[in-house]
Amino acid sequence: MPKEAHQYIGAARSLFKEVLINQSSITSKRWNAEENLFVLLYSLIRSNESKFVVETGVANGITTNAIMNALQQSGKNGELHSFDVLPETRNAYSGSGNWNFHLLPTKNTARKIKSIVSKFSKVDIWVHDSDHGYRWQKFEYLLALASLSDNGILISDDIDSSSAWGELAKTHFRKSFIIFDSRKFIGIAFK
């Protein structure tokens, strides 16, 4: 994590606890992001002053809350575009700010997300936490790579679910790292 990000870790940990207390159960809690991913997202967004973030996989809104709180705290009028196939996840965030929820169909999902993302200006941070199968992860990592700004960041939860991260992180990104959370691995790669 960049040195500048360390100043936000304490605030992120407190906010994580608050989000867990106030969270509604939309989907299974086993899909919740863990504390290290929450802290990583919040701290990176605050320290980089990122303005345009994409997230795939909303579930109960843990990462959505991390991202939206960080964007609001930075005061840079940022926006988050979140994608999910479950309609009920549109209620995962109820705070203020520029949150855009995109419901994806369960068929032709790749074509639909590609169509929407093609209309975006460059993405500062892309967060993958959706389908963790090899084909989808590989597709999404390549879509993220094409959409990220120079020095953009890809963060992926559950990289240990398939070999896609291992295949692409070293060959398609400038730098990549792996972080262990309490029960899974998080990947972070810089374009």
N, C-alpha and C positions, 0 to 999 in steps of 0.2 A: 504494500500500500504506500502511495506517495507520502512523504513527510507531512505535507500540508493537511492530509486527511486525518492524521492522528488527533488533531485538536477536536474532532467531531465524534470520536468513539464513545465517550461518556454520555453525551446527549443521545446518541443513537441507541445505546444499550437501554437507557431509561425509556426512550420512546418505544422500543420493542416491547418492553414489559407492559406499557400502557396499551399498545395496540392489541396484545394478546388478551388483556383483561376486557377490552371493549369490543373484541371481534365477534362477529356473528358467524354461526356455523352454516355456511352455504353448501360446502362440500365436506368431504372427509378431512379431519384435522391432520391425517397422515400426509396430506398434500401440502401442508403449511411449510413455508420457507422457515429455515432455522435462524437463530440469532446471528451467526457469522455472515450469512448472506445479507440479512437486513442491515447490519452494521456496515458491511462492505459497500452496498448500494448507497446508503445514506451518506457515508463519508466521502465516497468518490464524487457523487453529484455535488455535494457542498464544496469540496476542495477544487474541483474542475470547473465549477459553475456551468455545468452542462445545462442546455436548454431544451433539447429535443431527445426524448427517450422513447424507445419501443420496448414493450414487454409482451411476451407470449406466455399464456397460462396465468390466469388470475386467481383461480380457486377461491380461498377465503380472503384474499386481498392483503396478505402480509407484505409482499414486496410492493404492491400498489401503494400502500400507506407509506412505506419507506421512501419511495420515489417522490410521491406527491408532497410529503412533508419536507423533503430536502429541496425540492423545486421551490416551494413557497418560502422556505427560510432563506434561500439564496436571493430572493427578491428580483429575479431576472425574468419573470413572466414566462417561465418554461412551460412545456406541455408534455404530457404522457399519452401515448397511444397504446392501449392494451387490447390484446386479442385472446378470445377464448371460444370454444365450441359449446359451452354450457350457458344457456340464456340467463340462468339465475345469478351468474357471477357479475352481471351488470350492476348488481346492488352491493358489490364488495367494498366500494368506497363511497362515502357520502359527504366528505368534506368539501371545502372550496378549492378552487384552482382549475386549471385547464386539463381536465381528464376526459379523454375520448375513448369510449368503449366500442370495440368492433366485434360483433358476433359473427363467427365464421361458420359456414355450413359444414356438416360432417362429410359431405361429398364434394369433390373439387376444391378442397380446402387450400391446397398449394396454389392453385390458379387464383383463388379469391384473395389470399393474403398478398400474393405477388402483385396483383392489380392495385390493391390499396396502397401498398408500400411504394409502388412506382410513382405515386403522386407526391410523395414526401420530398422535402429538401433533405439534405444530408442528416443522418442520425448521429447523435453524439454517443449515446450508449444504447446497446441492444441487449436485453435480458431474455434469455431462453429458459423457460420453465414449463414447457408444455409436453407434447409427445416425446418421450425419451427413446423411441425406437431408432435404430440406425438410419433408416432411410429419411425419416423426418428430421432428425438432428442434422444430418449432412446437408439436406436441402436448406434448412433454416440457417445453418452457419454460413453457407455460400450466399444466401439472400442477405444476411446481415453484412457480410463482407462487401457486397456490392452496394449496400445502402449506407454504410458508415462513412463519416467524414474522415479526412486525414487525421490520424491519431485517435480515431474513434475506438471505442472499447466494446468488446463482446464479453458478456458474462453468462455462463451457463451453469445451471444447477444440475445435479445428477449426471455428471459427465461419465461416471462409472457404469452407466446403464448400457452403453454401446461403445464401439471402437471409433465412432465418428470424430470425437474430439482429438484423440490420439493421431488420427490420420491427417486432420486438417490444421490443427493448431500450430504445429511446427513448420508446415510448408506454406501456409497461406497468410500467416500473421507475423508481424515484426518480432513480437515477444509473446510468450504465453506462460502462465503459471497455474498451479493446481493448489487449492486450499482444501483442507479437510474440515468439514463441519462435524457435528457430533455423530452423524450416521451416514453421511454421504460426501461426495467430492464436488467442489465448485471449480470451474475453470474460468480464467480471466485471460483475455488475449487483446493485444493492442495492434491496430491496423498499421 
